[in-house]
Amino acid sequence: MLETLILASFSFFNTVRVVSYLPQITRIARDPNGATAVSYLTWFLWLCANGSTAAYAGVIIGDRALCFVSSINTLCCSIVLCLTVYKRRRWRADAFRLSSWQPLSAYQADTMDIPPRLPDRGPPPG
């Protein structure tokens, strides 16, 4: 009886945990500011913890269910981490481009919610 309850609890909460990654992934994908609220260290630790649990379950104790669930969690953590790296690099590149002296077109300004710059009159002084 207790074993059945523990298995049901494990199955339920790990299913919910896998589904709970989706809102985080969606928020990162939509974040226009480089996903600055996401902690690399935290997600990397979760990735390593899930990965080592998958390896332990698969190699040491031979528990295929635990190995599978932990592998899925490792994959989800990897997606969050890779998407965050991508968004931050893209955000930095966009910030660098915006800091240049080149004027923005009206279209660029509209898509980035930035007021258009004055027309280009050559390089900046100095």
Secondary structure, DSSP 8 states (H G I E B T S, - for coil): -HHHHHHHHHHHHHHHHHHHHHHHHHHHHH-TT--TTS-HHHHHHHHHHHHHHHHIIIIIS--HHHHHHHHHHHHHHHHHHHHHHHHHHHHHHHHHHHHSSS---HHHHHHTT--------SS---
